[in-house]
Amino acid sequence: MIDFSKIKFRASSWGLLLTEPKEKGAKEKGELSETTKKELIRIYNSEVYGRKKDITTAAMDKGRQCEEESIKLLSVVDGKLYYKNDERMENEWFTGHPDLFSEDKQEVGDIKSSWELDTFMPKLIEEPDKAYVAQLNCYYSLTGAQGGFLAYCLVSAPINILESEKKSLLWKMNVATEYSPEYIKAAQELENLMVFEDIDPRERVIKIPIPRNEELIQKMKDKVPLLRQWLKDFNQKHMSLYPK
């Protein structure tokens, strides 16, 4: 039997868990938004039934495969050592897995390996996503770090991803063979869009500081009892369908 009063919420969920209701009245009453409820149901399914849907895209696959390469690039550009973190952490409210630590562990970072130049460069002018701000502040609570950052890194696609993209291109072009001149040209253009070793390393990192926000951390902590109670009530409603 799950004790819902002890559920801890993943750092990556807080962008959704902090979403406010669209209706003014519901917001004033402190009700949960529909977005938050949907995320809580996903959490419920994971906690109660061990079912968690992992959505994987090619860009996400690259992010996982290139994490260490991106950390190395960031270390070179910053001129300081960052270490990949392999430990999942938890406290009374949160659970999470920061990507990296600075050498003195006073900073934590979230690394993003961009798919291509066109998805990398806009980060220079975009405001950091609120979900990432919440996620990093969870990490600060978990680790005691005094601050941290988002780091967008432009590293070349691993050979398996590059070859997979070329195979997909070959299928889409519907040419006779991979030796067709039009395919060879298109494959070369594709590779040029996915390999970046010719670009200065300093131009392949966009580092965005995310300050530690005690007010935000406290806001998340204060919301935890409400989220736990909602999960408990949802479970009772569910179980009441099956009287013993």
C-alpha positions, 0 to 999 in steps of 0.5 A: 500500500502506497503512503501518498503522504510521503510521495516525492516529486521529480524535478522534471515534473515541476514545470507542469505541477506549478501551472496555474488554472486558467479560470480566475475563480479556480486560481483564487480558490487555490485549485489545481490546474487541469495540466497539473492534474494530468501530470499527477495522474501520470505520477499516480500510474507510475507509483501505483502500477509501475507504468511510465511512458517515456517519449523518445525523439531523435533529438532526445536520443542525441541528448542522452548519447552526447551528454558526456561530450557536451560536458567536455565541451563546456569544460573546455570553453569555461576553462574549469572542470565539470563532472557528470553526476550519476546519482539520483538524489532526494529529500523530503519534497523532491527527487531529481538527477542533476546532469553535472556538478562544478568541481567544488559542487557549488554549482549544478548544471543542466546540459542540452545537446542541441540537434542542429545549428538552427535549434541552437542559435535561438537560445541566445535570445530566448528566455529560459523555460520556466520548467527548467528554472523550476527544475534547477531550483529543485536541484539546488534544494537537493544538493545545497548548491548556491546556483547553476545554469542551463548549458546548450551545447552544439556537438556533432551527432554520433555516427549511429544517429547520422547513419540512421538519418541518412537511411531515412533520407534514402527512403524518403528520396526513393532513389534507385540506390545509395550511389545515386548522384542526387542522394550522395549530394543530399547526404553530404548536405545532411552531414554538414547540418549534423557535424560541427567540428569546423566551428570554434568550440567557444561558438558552440556553447550558450550558457544561461545562469539560473539564480537560486530562488528561495521564494520559488523553492519554498513555493514548491515545498508548500505545494507538496502537501496539496499534491499529495492530498490530491493523489490520496483522494484520487486513489480513494475515488479509484478504489471505491469503484471496486468495493471489497 
